[in-house]
Amino acid sequence: MKQASSADKMAEWVVTLCGRGRLPVAPGTWGTLGAAAIHALVAGLLGTRANPVLLPALCLLFTLACVVYCPWAERFYRKKDPPSFVIDEAAGYLLAVSFFSWAPQLWTGILVFFLCRLFDITKPVPCRRVEKLPSGLGIVLDDLIAGLYAALFTWLAVWLFF
């Protein structure tokens, strides 16, 4: 097997969200947990409010990284949408929590985490259809749509209970 170059190692560090995607069980869950840790830092370590600009900016950055690095990841791992590629889960989570800078961050973050995982796994309409789009676009769009579903259901829960 060919030795990975420095560029490959850096790219792998990005797409696995600092190695979380390389964990042996449920890499998508570990990727989403990594995004939750980023969210906690941005929200001031479980503070009451999050920065309303930084979370959407991070979501956009992760989304662009997905599109840019996906062709590399598919060649490197020799698989379409490799399980180690978890920055798409992070982008979906960050999109969902971006809608709640005004809400209690701890509770919305926890709820968004579970809902993002639920919708990423079950792939409600149109997730399964958009994941067939070419390159990184399909890989990240299904997670962004799962994040929108999570945001909608989180908004309903916050509206009803907070």
Protein Blocks (a to p, Z undefined) as FASTA:
>chain_A
ZZddfklmmmmmmmnonolmmpmghkllmmmmmmmmmmmmmnonoiabdcfklmmmmmmm
mmmmmmmmmmmmmmmnopghifklmmlmmmmmmmmmmmmmmbcfklmmmmmmmmmmmmmm
nopafklmmmmpghjllmmmmmmmmmmmmmmmmmmmmmmmZZ
